[in-house]
Amino acid sequence: MHITAGRAARGFSPAVLRSLCISSFARSRRLFTAMAELPSDRVVFNQPKVELHVHLDGAIRVQTILDVAKRRGIRLPANTVEGMTQIIILQKPATLTEFLGKFAEYMHVVAGDRAAIKRIAYEFVEDKAKEGVVYVEVRYSPHLLANTKVHPIPWDQAEGDLSPDEVVHLVNTGLSEGERAFKIKARSILCCMRHMPSWSMDVVELCKKYQNEGVVAMDLAGDESLNCEANPDHRKAYEGHVDVQTIGRGRGQTADPRAQQMTRSADCKHAHQPQLYYVFSAK
């Protein structure tokens, strides 16, 4: 059994693959010549795109947050898109830890709600289609959207009946419906969380269960300032079920030391690049 992150070509017809690749040198030269003749502020990349690193819970429409909060009777610090947007964005450069803290402003609104989770997955595909994306891999933590069979229950929710397993099913359903409606390909990556190593084994099992229903990889996400070497459950989950296919550094200040220890390989030598991320293949 393999969970591959491979991937962009999976499920594509030859015609779609051809549309993703500008194979003609002449066509490329015409494109870049035309772009060079435009002012820099008018250059628009309007070719079909592939996006491999985007977070579902970081791509929720602000209007959807307001709609769901109203339906569920949840009070928010603002009741307009403009007001809520000012609350959830960073007004000045900050650390990754401070950036991640913004999720607490709204995640409790959608977590534990079946209709909301399916909706944000569907709307995510719609938004990507409008951006000209033809293939996307979206990542998220099923446990951060659940309210049962997860400890601790996130976002100060009361215990309910939505498990991480059902969260994956709901997201898969929303993505699939979006695919049919907007004619693009959407796949998902399940995230282990650095601060919750006890969830990692469950994530591996969910990847195995749903590998034929849209889940193509797993990731290690969260605050990169945390010391993952002190959390043997991450390593236990990966070593028991996962062979590292490729590994890259995250978006923090330094490479994750857990990664080098876990792989036991001298091959972790990528220079820091924001778009490199952890990709695993599970047996």
PAZATI-364970 format. One record per residue (C-alpha): residue in one letter; chain; z, x, y negated. Coordinates in pm, 1 decimal, always signed. Layout:
PAZATI-364970
@residu = A | chaine = A | z = Z | x = X | y = Y
...
end
This chain:
PAZATI-364970
@residu = M | chaine = A | z = +0.0 | x = +0.0 | y = +0.0
@residu = H | chaine = A | z = -92.8 | x = +139.4 | y = -339.1
@residu = I | chaine = A | z = -19.3 | x = +28.4 | y = -691.8
@residu = T | chaine = A | z = -270.8 | x = +212.9 | y = -900.5
@residu = A | chaine = A | z = -290.7 | x = +247.3 | y = -1268.8
@residu = G | chaine = A | z = -665.2 | x = +328.1 | y = -1254.2
@residu = R | chaine = A | z = -797.8 | x = +89.7 | y = -1347.4
@residu = A | chaine = A | z = -1012.1 | x = +10.6 | y = -1637.4
@residu = A | chaine = A | z = -1309.0 | x = -34.7 | y = -1411.1
@residu = R | chaine = A | z = -1132.1 | x = -270.9 | y = -1170.2
@residu = G | chaine = A | z = -1294.6 | x = -611.0 | y = -1170.2
@residu = F | chaine = A | z = -1580.0 | x = -518.0 | y = -1400.5
@residu = S | chaine = A | z = -1939.9 | x = -593.7 | y = -1325.3
@residu = P | chaine = A | z = -2194.1 | x = -316.9 | y = -1383.9
@residu = A | chaine = A | z = -2319.4 | x = -503.7 | y = -1690.7
@residu = V | chaine = A | z = -1976.6 | x = -504.3 | y = -1850.2
@residu = L | chaine = A | z = -1922.2 | x = -138.7 | y = -1766.8
@residu = R | chaine = A | z = -2251.4 | x = -55.0 | y = -1932.4
@residu = S | chaine = A | z = -2140.7 | x = -240.3 | y = -2243.6
@residu = L | chaine = A | z = -1825.7 | x = -26.4 | y = -2259.6
@residu = C | chaine = A | z = -2016.1 | x = +301.4 | y = -2251.3
@residu = I | chaine = A | z = -2264.7 | x = +416.6 | y = -2514.1
@residu = S | chaine = A | z = -2474.2 | x = +624.8 | y = -2283.5
@residu = S | chaine = A | z = -2767.8 | x = +675.9 | y = -2511.5
@residu = F | chaine = A | z = -2741.2 | x = +977.1 | y = -2739.5
@residu = A | chaine = A | z = -2986.2 | x = +821.4 | y = -2980.8
@residu = R | chaine = A | z = -2777.7 | x = +508.0 | y = -3006.8
@residu = S | chaine = A | z = -2465.1 | x = +712.4 | y = -3071.4
@residu = R | chaine = A | z = -2639.4 | x = +917.8 | y = -3336.8
@residu = R | chaine = A | z = -2760.1 | x = +604.8 | y = -3515.3
@residu = L | chaine = A | z = -2410.1 | x = +456.5 | y = -3503.5
@residu = F | chaine = A | z = -2236.7 | x = +762.0 | y = -3648.9
@residu = T | chaine = A | z = -2511.0 | x = +816.4 | y = -3907.8
@residu = A | chaine = A | z = -2467.8 | x = +460.1 | y = -4028.1
@residu = M | chaine = A | z = -2090.0 | x = +500.5 | y = -4041.0
@residu = A | chaine = A | z = -2118.2 | x = +826.9 | y = -4232.3
@residu = E | chaine = A | z = -2321.7 | x = +651.6 | y = -4500.9
@residu = L | chaine = A | z = -2043.7 | x = +399.8 | y = -4564.9
@residu = P | chaine = A | z = -1735.4 | x = +457.7 | y = -4779.7
@residu = S | chaine = A | z = -1436.9 | x = +543.6 | y = -4560.9
@residu = D | chaine = A | z = -1262.4 | x = +217.6 | y = -4645.7
@residu = R | chaine = A | z = -1559.3 | x = +16.0 | y = -4516.5
@residu = V | chaine = A | z = -1608.5 | x = +184.5 | y = -4180.0
@residu = V | chaine = A | z = -1532.2 | x = -71.0 | y = -3909.1
@residu = F | chaine = A | z = -1529.6 | x = +7.1 | y = -3538.2
@residu = N | chaine = A | z = -1692.9 | x = -304.6 | y = -3397.2
@residu = Q | chaine = A | z = -1785.2 | x = -181.6 | y = -3050.9
@residu = P | chaine = A | z = -1621.5 | x = -324.6 | y = -2734.9
@residu = K | chaine = A | z = -1280.0 | x = -167.7 | y = -2687.5
@residu = V | chaine = A | z = -1042.4 | x = -82.3 | y = -2403.4
@residu = E | chaine = A | z = -668.8 | x = -85.4 | y = -2484.8
@residu = L | chaine = A | z = -434.0 | x = +68.1 | y = -2229.6
@residu = H | chaine = A | z = -103.4 | x = +84.5 | y = -2415.2
@residu = V | chaine = A | z = +27.3 | x = -228.5 | y = -2585.0
@residu = H | chaine = A | z = +363.4 | x = -404.8 | y = -2545.7
@residu = L | chaine = A | z = +370.8 | x = -779.6 | y = -2487.9
@residu = D | chaine = A | z = +704.2 | x = -829.6 | y = -2660.3
@residu = G | chaine = A | z = +579.7 | x = -628.4 | y = -2956.6
@residu = A | chaine = A | z = +265.4 | x = -836.4 | y = -2997.2
@residu = I | chaine = A | z = +410.7 | x = -1187.9 | y = -3026.2
@residu = R | chaine = A | z = +276.9 | x = -1399.3 | y = -3310.7
@residu = V | chaine = A | z = +542.5 | x = -1459.6 | y = -3575.4
@residu = Q | chaine = A | z = +437.3 | x = -1824.4 | y = -3593.3
@residu = T | chaine = A | z = +504.3 | x = -1857.2 | y = -3222.0
@residu = I | chaine = A | z = +855.5 | x = -1718.8 | y = -3270.7
@residu = L | chaine = A | z = +918.2 | x = -1983.1 | y = -3536.6
@residu = D | chaine = A | z = +768.2 | x = -2261.9 | y = -3323.2
@residu = V | chaine = A | z = +974.7 | x = -2176.4 | y = -3017.5
@residu = A | chaine = A | z = +1292.0 | x = -2133.4 | y = -3220.9
@residu = K | chaine = A | z = +1245.2 | x = -2478.6 | y = -3372.9
@residu = R | chaine = A | z = +1180.6 | x = -2638.0 | y = -3034.4
@residu = R | chaine = A | z = +1485.7 | x = -2472.9 | y = -2879.8
@residu = G | chaine = A | z = +1712.4 | x = -2530.2 | y = -3177.2
@residu = I | chaine = A | z = +1764.6 | x = -2158.5 | y = -3241.0
@residu = R | chaine = A | z = +1854.5 | x = -2055.3 | y = -3594.7
@residu = L | chaine = A | z = +1663.6 | x = -1761.9 | y = -3739.2
@residu = P | chaine = A | z = +1733.3 | x = -1564.7 | y = -4056.4
@residu = A | chaine = A | z = +1404.0 | x = -1693.2 | y = -4202.1
@residu = N | chaine = A | z = +1191.7 | x = -2002.5 | y = -4142.4
@residu = T | chaine = A | z = +852.9 | x = -1887.5 | y = -4270.3
@residu = V | chaine = A | z = +603.4 | x = -1639.4 | y = -4130.9
@residu = E | chaine = A | z = +628.9 | x = -1429.5 | y = -4445.5
@residu = G | chaine = A | z = +1006.8 | x = -1426.3 | y = -4442.5
@residu = M | chaine = A | z = +1038.9 | x = -1350.2 | y = -4071.6
@residu = T | chaine = A | z = +775.2 | x = -1079.3 | y = -4092.5
@residu = Q | chaine = A | z = +979.3 | x = -896.3 | y = -4355.9
@residu = I | chaine = A | z = +1279.9 | x = -904.1 | y = -4123.9
@residu = I | chaine = A | z = +1109.0 | x = -771.3 | y = -3813.6
@residu = I | chaine = A | z = +904.8 | x = -491.4 | y = -3970.8
@residu = L | chaine = A | z = +1034.1 | x = -152.1 | y = -4077.8
@residu = Q | chaine = A | z = +1017.3 | x = -105.1 | y = -4451.3
@residu = K | chaine = A | z = +1022.2 | x = +275.6 | y = -4432.6
@residu = P | chaine = A | z = +969.0 | x = +550.3 | y = -4172.3
@residu = A | chaine = A | z = +1240.5 | x = +546.6 | y = -3907.9
@residu = T | chaine = A | z = +1330.7 | x = +674.5 | y = -3563.8
@residu = L | chaine = A | z = +1210.8 | x = +516.1 | y = -3241.4
@residu = T | chaine = A | z = +1566.8 | x = +394.4 | y = -3184.8
@residu = E | chaine = A | z = +1564.5 | x = +207.9 | y = -3516.3
@residu = F | chaine = A | z = +1219.7 | x = +68.5 | y = -3441.0
@residu = L | chaine = A | z = +1332.0 | x = -68.2 | y = -3105.2
@residu = G | chaine = A | z = +1629.0 | x = -234.3 | y = -3272.1
@residu = K | chaine = A | z = +1392.7 | x = -482.2 | y = -3437.2
@residu = F | chaine = A | z = +1327.8 | x = -651.7 | y = -3102.7
@residu = A | chaine = A | z = +1678.3 | x = -795.7 | y = -3114.9
@residu = E | chaine = A | z = +1575.1 | x = -1006.1 | y = -3414.8
@residu = Y | chaine = A | z = +1356.1 | x = -1235.3 | y = -3205.2
@residu = M | chaine = A | z = +1356.9 | x = -1161.2 | y = -2832.1
@residu = H | chaine = A | z = +1636.4 | x = -1412.2 | y = -2768.5
@residu = V | chaine = A | z = +1398.5 | x = -1682.0 | y = -2891.4
@residu = V | chaine = A | z = +1139.3 | x = -1640.6 | y = -2614.9
@residu = A | chaine = A | z = +1354.9 | x = -1494.7 | y = -2336.0
@residu = G | chaine = A | z = +1449.4 | x = -1741.7 | y = -2066.0
@residu = D | chaine = A | z = +1191.8 | x = -2000.5 | y = -2177.0
@residu = R | chaine = A | z = +907.2 | x = -2064.7 | y = -1935.6
@residu = A | chaine = A | z = +670.2 | x = -2231.0 | y = -2182.8
@residu = A | chaine = A | z = +723.6 | x = -1956.5 | y = -2439.5
@residu = I | chaine = A | z = +658.9 | x = -1672.6 | y = -2194.5
@residu = K | chaine = A | z = +338.0 | x = -1825.8 | y = -2067.2
@residu = R | chaine = A | z = +230.9 | x = -1899.9 | y = -2424.4
@residu = I | chaine = A | z = +282.5 | x = -1546.9 | y = -2555.1
@residu = A | chaine = A | z = +78.7 | x = -1406.7 | y = -2264.5
@residu = Y | chaine = A | z = -206.2 | x = -1650.3 | y = -2329.1
@residu = E | chaine = A | z = -204.4 | x = -1592.5 | y = -2705.4
@residu = F | chaine = A | z = -194.5 | x = -1218.7 | y = -2647.4
@residu = V | chaine = A | z = -529.4 | x = -1238.0 | y = -2465.2
@residu = E | chaine = A | z = -673.8 | x = -1455.3 | y = -2741.0
@residu = D | chaine = A | z = -568.2 | x = -1205.1 | y = -3007.2
@residu = K | chaine = A | z = -713.2 | x = -912.1 | y = -2813.5
@residu = A | chaine = A | z = -1042.3 | x = -1095.8 | y = -2768.1
@residu = K | chaine = A | z = -1060.6 | x = -1150.5 | y = -3145.1
@residu = E | chaine = A | z = -1011.2 | x = -775.8 | y = -3192.8
@residu = G | chaine = A | z = -1311.7 | x = -701.9 | y = -2971.8
@residu = V | chaine = A | z = -1107.2 | x = -576.1 | y = -2678.6
@residu = V | chaine = A | z = -1281.4 | x = -632.7 | y = -2345.4
@residu = Y | chaine = A | z = -1016.5 | x = -481.3 | y = -2117.3
@residu = V | chaine = A | z = -644.7 | x = -454.7 | y = -2186.8
@residu = E | chaine = A | z = -333.5 | x = -346.3 | y = -2000.4
@residu = V | chaine = A | z = -20.1 | x = -501.1 | y = -2144.9
@residu = R | chaine = A | z = +326.0 | x = -374.9 | y = -2056.5
@residu = Y | chaine = A | z = +661.3 | x = -548.0 | y = -2056.9
@residu = S | chaine = A | z = +999.7 | x = -560.1 | y = -1884.4
@residu = P | chaine = A | z = +1038.6 | x = -873.5 | y = -1668.2
@residu = H | chaine = A | z = +1416.2 | x = -834.1 | y = -1684.7
@residu = L | chaine = A | z = +1424.6 | x = -852.4 | y = -2063.8
@residu = L | chaine = A | z = +1263.0 | x = -1196.8 | y = -2048.7
@residu = A | chaine = A | z = +1482.4 | x = -1333.5 | y = -1767.1
@residu = N | chaine = A | z = +1821.5 | x = -1504.4 | y = -1771.9
@residu = T | chaine = A | z = +1922.5 | x = -1497.4 | y = -1405.2
@residu = K | chaine = A | z = +1918.1 | x = -1238.3 | y = -1125.2
@residu = V | chaine = A | z = +1951.2 | x = -972.5 | y = -1391.7
@residu = H | chaine = A | z = +2268.1 | x = -791.5 | y = -1494.5
@residu = P | chaine = A | z = +2359.9 | x = -784.8 | y = -1768.5
@residu = I | chaine = A | z = +2173.3 | x = -1090.7 | y = -1895.6
@residu = P | chaine = A | z = +1985.3 | x = -961.5 | y = -2202.5
@residu = W | chaine = A | z = +2000.4 | x = -1079.8 | y = -2561.2
@residu = D | chaine = A | z = +2338.7 | x = -1254.3 | y = -2518.7
@residu = Q | chaine = A | z = +2175.3 | x = -1544.2 | y = -2334.3
@residu = A | chaine = A | z = +2374.7 | x = -1787.7 | y = -2126.1
@residu = E | chaine = A | z = +2284.3 | x = -1767.6 | y = -1759.3
@residu = G | chaine = A | z = +1989.0 | x = -1987.2 | y = -1669.6
@residu = D | chaine = A | z = +1739.9 | x = -2014.4 | y = -1385.7
@residu = L | chaine = A | z = +1453.0 | x = -1786.8 | y = -1488.9
@residu = S | chaine = A | z = +1439.4 | x = -1472.3 | y = -1274.1
@residu = P | chaine = A | z = +1238.8 | x = -1151.2 | y = -1334.9
@residu = D | chaine = A | z = +1016.6 | x = -1252.0 | y = -1043.1
@residu = E | chaine = A | z = +924.9 | x = -1582.1 | y = -1208.1
@residu = V | chaine = A | z = +872.0 | x = -1405.9 | y = -1540.4
@residu = V | chaine = A | z = +600.2 | x = -1193.1 | y = -1379.8
@residu = H | chaine = A | z = +439.7 | x = -1505.5 | y = -1234.3
@residu = L | chaine = A | z = +443.4 | x = -1677.7 | y = -1575.3
@residu = V | chaine = A | z = +294.0 | x = -1378.7 | y = -1754.1
@residu = N | chaine = A | z = +25.9 | x = -1344.2 | y = -1486.6
@residu = T | chaine = A | z = -57.3 | x = -1713.5 | y = -1527.2
@residu = G | chaine = A | z = -82.9 | x = -1687.8 | y = -1905.2
@residu = L | chaine = A | z = -300.6 | x = -1377.9 | y = -1884.4
@residu = S | chaine = A | z = -527.5 | x = -1535.2 | y = -1622.4
@residu = E | chaine = A | z = -575.2 | x = -1851.6 | y = -1827.2
@residu = G | chaine = A | z = -650.9 | x = -1636.4 | y = -2130.0
@residu = E | chaine = A | z = -905.2 | x = -1436.8 | y = -1933.1
@residu = R | chaine = A | z = -1091.8 | x = -1752.2 | y = -1836.9
@residu = A | chaine = A | z = -1079.1 | x = -1891.6 | y = -2187.8
@residu = F | chaine = A | z = -1175.7 | x = -1578.8 | y = -2381.6
@residu = K | chaine = A | z = -1388.4 | x = -1389.8 | y = -2127.3
@residu = I | chaine = A | z = -1204.0 | x = -1057.2 | y = -2124.8
@residu = K | chaine = A | z = -1002.4 | x = -871.2 | y = -1861.6
@residu = A | chaine = A | z = -622.7 | x = -853.3 | y = -1896.3
@residu = R | chaine = A | z = -391.6 | x = -668.1 | y = -1658.5
@residu = S | chaine = A | z = -20.7 | x = -589.2 | y = -1679.0
@residu = I | chaine = A | z = +217.4 | x = -296.4 | y = -1637.7
@residu = L | chaine = A | z = +581.1 | x = -360.4 | y = -1544.5
@residu = C | chaine = A | z = +839.5 | x = -152.0 | y = -1728.2
@residu = C | chaine = A | z = +1156.0 | x = +7.8 | y = -1603.0
@residu = M | chaine = A | z = +1403.1 | x = +48.2 | y = -1888.5
@residu = R | chaine = A | z = +1569.7 | x = +378.7 | y = -1963.4
@residu = H | chaine = A | z = +1901.7 | x = +216.6 | y = -2047.3
@residu = M | chaine = A | z = +1905.0 | x = +2.3 | y = -1729.7
@residu = P | chaine = A | z = +1835.2 | x = +224.5 | y = -1425.6
@residu = S | chaine = A | z = +1980.2 | x = -43.2 | y = -1195.2
@residu = W | chaine = A | z = +1668.9 | x = -254.5 | y = -1263.2
@residu = S | chaine = A | z = +1419.4 | x = +11.5 | y = -1154.5
@residu = M | chaine = A | z = +1414.8 | x = -61.1 | y = -780.7
@residu = D | chaine = A | z = +1353.2 | x = -429.0 | y = -856.2
@residu = V | chaine = A | z = +1057.9 | x = -334.1 | y = -1077.0
@residu = V | chaine = A | z = +905.6 | x = -131.8 | y = -793.7
@residu = E | chaine = A | z = +933.7 | x = -430.1 | y = -559.1
@residu = L | chaine = A | z = +778.6 | x = -663.9 | y = -817.3
@residu = C | chaine = A | z = +487.3 | x = -422.2 | y = -858.8
@residu = K | chaine = A | z = +428.9 | x = -432.1 | y = -484.5
@residu = K | chaine = A | z = +451.6 | x = -810.4 | y = -469.2
@residu = Y | chaine = A | z = +210.3 | x = -874.6 | y = -754.9
@residu = Q | chaine = A | z = -31.3 | x = -584.3 | y = -716.9
@residu = N | chaine = A | z = -311.1 | x = -822.3 | y = -622.3
@residu = E | chaine = A | z = -231.3 | x = -1067.7 | y = -900.0
@residu = G | chaine = A | z = -289.8 | x = -855.9 | y = -1207.7
@residu = V | chaine = A | z = -13.7 | x = -592.6 | y = -1200.1
@residu = V | chaine = A | z = -178.3 | x = -250.4 | y = -1200.5
@residu = A | chaine = A | z = +98.2 | x = -0.8 | y = -1280.2
@residu = M | chaine = A | z = +458.6 | x = +62.2 | y = -1375.2
@residu = D | chaine = A | z = +610.1 | x = +242.6 | y = -1669.6
@residu = L | chaine = A | z = +937.0 | x = +384.3 | y = -1797.4
@residu = A | chaine = A | z = +1006.5 | x = +239.6 | y = -2142.3
@residu = G | chaine = A | z = +1284.4 | x = +223.9 | y = -2395.1
@residu = D | chaine = A | z = +1482.7 | x = +460.5 | y = -2612.6
@residu = E | chaine = A | z = +1361.8 | x = +812.0 | y = -2535.0
@residu = S | chaine = A | z = +1674.5 | x = +964.8 | y = -2684.8
@residu = L | chaine = A | z = +1871.7 | x = +850.5 | y = -2379.7
@residu = N | chaine = A | z = +1960.5 | x = +1106.7 | y = -2114.6
@residu = C | chaine = A | z = +1776.6 | x = +984.1 | y = -1806.8
@residu = E | chaine = A | z = +1898.4 | x = +1279.0 | y = -1598.8
@residu = A | chaine = A | z = +2235.5 | x = +1104.7 | y = -1589.9
@residu = N | chaine = A | z = +2077.0 | x = +796.1 | y = -1430.5
@residu = P | chaine = A | z = +1995.1 | x = +875.3 | y = -1065.8
@residu = D | chaine = A | z = +1882.9 | x = +516.2 | y = -996.7
@residu = H | chaine = A | z = +1553.8 | x = +581.6 | y = -1180.2
@residu = R | chaine = A | z = +1485.1 | x = +880.3 | y = -961.0
@residu = K | chaine = A | z = +1595.5 | x = +697.4 | y = -646.4
@residu = A | chaine = A | z = +1352.6 | x = +413.4 | y = -712.1
@residu = Y | chaine = A | z = +1060.0 | x = +643.9 | y = -785.3
@residu = E | chaine = A | z = +1117.8 | x = +897.8 | y = -511.0
@residu = G | chaine = A | z = +1157.0 | x = +631.0 | y = -246.0
@residu = H | chaine = A | z = +846.9 | x = +435.0 | y = -335.4
@residu = V | chaine = A | z = +636.7 | x = +619.5 | y = -589.8
@residu = D | chaine = A | z = +413.4 | x = +922.4 | y = -594.6
@residu = V | chaine = A | z = +354.6 | x = +1042.0 | y = -947.4
@residu = Q | chaine = A | z = -17.4 | x = +1031.7 | y = -1012.7
@residu = T | chaine = A | z = -16.3 | x = +1156.0 | y = -1371.6
@residu = I | chaine = A | z = +259.9 | x = +1185.5 | y = -1622.1
@residu = G | chaine = A | z = +257.2 | x = +1228.8 | y = -1996.3
@residu = R | chaine = A | z = +508.9 | x = +1252.6 | y = -2271.1
@residu = G | chaine = A | z = +626.1 | x = +951.8 | y = -2461.9
@residu = R | chaine = A | z = +657.8 | x = +883.5 | y = -2831.0
@residu = G | chaine = A | z = +997.8 | x = +1041.8 | y = -2903.6
@residu = Q | chaine = A | z = +1072.6 | x = +1386.4 | y = -3037.1
@residu = T | chaine = A | z = +1060.4 | x = +1568.8 | y = -2703.6
@residu = A | chaine = A | z = +935.7 | x = +1522.0 | y = -2350.2
@residu = D | chaine = A | z = +1162.6 | x = +1324.6 | y = -2119.0
@residu = P | chaine = A | z = +1348.7 | x = +1585.9 | y = -1907.7
@residu = R | chaine = A | z = +1384.2 | x = +1328.0 | y = -1628.5
@residu = A | chaine = A | z = +1009.5 | x = +1336.8 | y = -1584.0
@residu = Q | chaine = A | z = +995.0 | x = +1706.9 | y = -1509.4
@residu = Q | chaine = A | z = +1290.7 | x = +1688.9 | y = -1274.6
@residu = M | chaine = A | z = +1152.8 | x = +1386.0 | y = -1094.7
@residu = T | chaine = A | z = +806.6 | x = +1525.0 | y = -1032.0
@residu = R | chaine = A | z = +930.4 | x = +1870.2 | y = -924.1
@residu = S | chaine = A | z = +600.4 | x = +1994.9 | y = -1043.5
@residu = A | chaine = A | z = +480.0 | x = +2250.7 | y = -1292.4
@residu = D | chaine = A | z = +202.8 | x = +2013.4 | y = -1387.9
@residu = C | chaine = A | z = +395.1 | x = +1841.8 | y = -1669.1
@residu = K | chaine = A | z = +235.6 | x = +2047.8 | y = -1940.0
@residu = H | chaine = A | z = +71.1 | x = +1791.6 | y = -2166.8
@residu = A | chaine = A | z = +118.9 | x = +1858.2 | y = -2534.7
@residu = H | chaine = A | z = +293.2 | x = +1573.3 | y = -2712.0
@residu = Q | chaine = A | z = +39.3 | x = +1299.4 | y = -2777.8
@residu = P | chaine = A | z = +141.2 | x = +946.9 | y = -2883.5
@residu = Q | chaine = A | z = -89.6 | x = +767.0 | y = -2640.3
@residu = L | chaine = A | z = +8.2 | x = +949.2 | y = -2321.8
@residu = Y | chaine = A | z = +240.3 | x = +748.5 | y = -2099.1
@residu = Y | chaine = A | z = +385.4 | x = +738.8 | y = -1751.3
@residu = V | chaine = A | z = +148.6 | x = +623.0 | y = -1479.7
@residu = F | chaine = A | z = +258.9 | x = +588.9 | y = -1120.0
@residu = S | chaine = A | z = +101.7 | x = +505.5 | y = -786.4
@residu = A | chaine = A | z = +337.4 | x = +337.1 | y = -538.4
@residu = K | chaine = A | z = +301.8 | x = +340.5 | y = -162.0
end
